[in-house]
C-alpha cells in the first residue's frame, strides 16, 4: 500500500475565506485507488512555509508520496514549484511532463502549469494544480506509474 500526504497551498483557504476542495479531491481519487492517506495540511502561498511543511512531511518518514495542490500557476504568489525544488535532493521531471502532456488533450491552458516533482528523504513530492477538476485529471494521468516509482525508491528494480 502506498502511503500519501496531501498539502494544500492556498492563501484563501488558509485564511478561511474559501473551502479547500482540491485536497479532498486528491483524497477521494487516491482512496479509490487504494492509497492510504496519512496526513493532511494546509498552508498559505509562502515559499518558506511551504518548504518547511514539505520537509516536515518528508523527513518524518510516514509517507511515500506528498501531493501538493495549488500555487503552480503564473500568479505572483504561485511559488509551490520553487519551494518543492528547493527541498528536493533529486528532481523527477517526467511527472510534470506527463501531466502537462495529458492535460493538453483537454485544454491548452495545461502549458501554464509549472508543477514539478522530486524526491526528499525517500519521499516523492508531486505538485498538482489548484482546481479540483485539474487535480483529478492530473492524478489519473500518473496513477498507474506511482506504484513502480515508489517500488524503485524503496530499492526495487526496473
Protein Blocks (a to p, Z undefined) as FASTA:
>chain_A
ZZdddddddfklmnopaccfklmmmmmmmmmnopacfbdcdddddfklmmmmmmmmmmno
pafbdcdeejiambfklcklmmmmmmpmbdcfklmmmmmmmmmmmomklmmpccdcddee
hiacddddfbfklmmmmmmmmmmmmmmmmmmmnopaZZ
